[in-house]
């Protein structure tokens, strides 16, 4: 136990890092940041685009900065083709980095 009466449960010792910092460093060192962001995109698609779009998405994957979206609704596909740039901006903003540069609707 320390002799300092001002140490609290939220205090950190000098030289320690948070789990978030350590995880970010791990992704950087092993060059996994891109794949992590792609997986995040696939996992949180429903939260990003809303339940209406997510329920009509039958397949979703990222290859070489291109997001491929297979939809079961032709009218929705048509609407999203018109809003392609907005989809790219929304996804990249949510992930926090430039994950995708193009979208292909299947």
C-alpha positions in Angstrom: 0.0 0.0 0.0 1.2 3.5 -0.8 1.9 6.2 1.8 0.2 8.8 -0.4 -3.3 9.5 0.9 -4.3 11.3 -2.3 -4.0 8.2 -4.5 -7.4 7.2 -5.8 -8.7 4.3 -7.8 -8.6 6.3 -10.9 -4.9 7.4 -10.5 -2.3 5.8 -12.7 1.3 5.2 -11.9 3.8 7.0 -14.2 4.7 4.8 -17.2 1.5 2.8 -17.3 -0.8 2.8 -20.3 -4.5 2.2 -20.7 -5.9 -0.9 -22.4 -7.0 1.3 -25.3 -3.5 2.7 -25.8 -2.0 -0.7 -25.6 -4.5 -2.1 -28.1 -3.9 0.8 -30.5 -0.1 0.2 -30.2 -0.7 -3.5 -30.9 -2.7 -2.8 -34.1 0.0 -0.3 -35.2 3.0 -2.6 -34.6 1.4 -5.6 -36.3 -0.1 -3.5 -39.1 -3.6 -4.7 -38.3 -5.4 -1.4 -38.2 -6.9 -1.7 -41.7 -8.3 -5.1 -41.2 -9.6 -4.2 -37.7 -11.5 -1.2 -39.2 -12.9 -3.4 -41.9 -14.1 -5.9 -39.4 -15.6 -3.1 -37.3 -17.5 -1.9 -40.3 -19.0 -5.3 -41.0 -19.9 -5.8 -37.3 -21.5 -2.4 -36.8 -23.2 -2.0 -40.2 -26.7 -2.0 -38.7 -25.8 0.7 -36.2 -24.2 2.9 -38.9 -26.9 2.6 -41.6 -30.0 1.8 -39.6 -32.1 -1.2 -39.2 -34.1 -0.7 -42.4 -30.9 -0.9 -44.6 -29.2 -3.6 -42.4 -32.2 -5.9 -42.7 -32.1 -5.7 -46.5 -28.3 -6.3 -46.6 -27.7 -9.9 -47.5 -23.9 -9.7 -47.8 -21.2 -7.1 -46.9 -17.5 -7.2 -47.2 -14.4 -5.0 -47.8 -11.7 -5.7 -50.3 -8.9 -3.3 -51.1 -10.7 -0.2 -49.8 -13.9 -1.1 -51.7 -17.1 -1.9 -49.8 -19.2 -4.5 -51.5 -22.9 -4.5 -50.5 -25.4 -7.1 -51.6 -28.9 -5.9 -51.1 -32.2 -7.8 -51.4 -34.2 -4.7 -52.4 -33.9 -3.2 -55.9 -35.5 0.2 -54.9 -33.1 0.5 -51.9 -30.1 -0.4 -54.1 -31.2 2.4 -56.5 -31.5 4.9 -53.7 -28.1 4.0 -52.2 -26.4 4.2 -55.6 -27.6 7.8 -55.8 -26.2 8.4 -52.2 -22.9 6.6 -52.8 -20.7 9.5 -51.6 -22.8 10.0 -48.5 -22.4 6.3 -47.6 -18.6 6.5 -48.0 -18.5 9.7 -45.8 -20.8 8.2 -43.2 -18.8 4.9 -42.9 -15.4 6.6 -42.8 -16.6 9.1 -40.2 -18.0 6.3 -38.0 -14.9 4.2 -38.2 -12.7 7.3 -37.7 -10.4 6.8 -40.6 -10.4 6.4 -44.4 -11.4 2.7 -44.6 -13.3 2.7 -47.9 -12.8 4.8 -51.0 -15.5 3.2 -53.2 -18.8 1.3 -52.8 -20.1 -1.4 -55.2 -23.7 -2.4 -54.9 -24.4 -6.0 -55.9 
